[in-house]
Amino acid sequence: MSRRAIGRQGLTDRAGPGGPRTPPTPVDVDRGRAWALALVLSGTALVSFQAGLLRVALPVIRADLRASIGAIEVVGLAGLVVTAATVVAFGRLADLLGARRVYSLGLVVFAVGGALSALAPTVGLLATAQAAQGLGWSMAVSSATPLLVGTFPPERRGRAVAASHMAIAIGLATGPAAGGLLVERLGWRVALFAVVPAALAVGSLSHRRLPGDAGSGLRPRFDLAGSVALAVALGTLLVVLDGIGRGGLSTAALVGIPVVAVAAFVVFVVVEIHAPEPTVDLNLFRNRGFSAGLAASLFNFVAMASNMFLMPFFLQEALGQSASRAGGVMMVMPAGVLVAAPLAGAMADRLGPRLPATVGMGLITAAIALMARFTSGVSLTEVAAVLTLYGVGAGLFQSPNISGVLGCAAADRLGVASGTLSTLGRLGQVVGVAIAGGLWQRATATTPSEAGQAAAFHDAFVVLAMFGAFATVASWLRGPIPHDGAARAAPRDSGQPA
């Protein structure tokens, strides 16, 4: 069995004592897949849980460390910037060295960052520790989906990816609630440390139990120049987009930082064109299914600002609900994801990703359009119904879209494809918040009344619904990608067109 066949089988061949290598038995294959699914689900749920926990803890941390609003914003941004800037590079390392190694080490780094965060005596050291934790998050997320794609056969891949999104939804749903209780009863330091033992345990088990993988079998020539250029471009772009959304950048920064980002991106493209083993094979983007799936993901994450950013403000400021009650209403969205994700995975396995992803994105867009019709007299039941529709759409869209994008990537580019998806997701979130926040602030500043509030939310939801429509069209334009991976792009050195 070849090294590449490892990805198809999900297990390496076994060698008897002093004898030839023998194929794994069906029991070994099933056991390896079960371990892979359990460990990837555990790791993704942990990092999602920690993200929600941190959001709840930041106000208490600010008061305890006597930090300014700007300083505490840096704490929240540090991990985000590091993750977005490095996830593609770690995806490439996963392709070269093996997803198991990068995933298990990433969880250990994530745990170390969490421990340092819990012990940080100043807000500056806390931001540094969060950057380290973001590095571990980047390593884990860039290799988690390739682990599943490489372990499960095409006819079961969609359900495996859908299960990972259910784990993410569970982590996002439970993180704020459980984190709030931990912060309130035990303090923020204990709360931040809570994920450390679990992350270390999952990382250790992943190293020992996940199917062995030697990577692509290529000579591991890492494209350092391209990776650094891409990290600078993405990091600076994320900083300026976040600054625009918050309104906290000077004129010089608004001009200078984008110039640095564009220059770094130009350097990245030039390096990738000439690199023998580039971080990102630009030929991937010639595949319609790959490019359309990425575009759908980007526009989807922009549209998601409707729920992730605007809806909490709408519930609390327009409807006058308490923070706890608003959080309770918003939990119906991840509940919708949990219901729809298994169906989406099964549909993608049988029919391919195009139909479930496009239908799901259409439901998301419809839900955002309905949000634009909300007034201060809307009932919580109506809001919960729309958020449930939104969650069902998200559950139908996410895992088929990911399966479709990775199904178009060559086997030795799965990590890069996964990292690119994660990067666009982060950028889309920041762009969406910048757009929604800008429209909302401008409208409320012009008409600071109840009518002005309603108009502000309406305008922002309408614009975000337009991005949802763009995502729906992009999802359909991917074409009828076969669910058996036949549309997978050829490796760069194969001589075949991408």
Beta strands, then each sheet from edge to edge (+ up, - down):
strand 1: 14-15
strand 2: 21-22
sheet 1: 1+ 2-
end
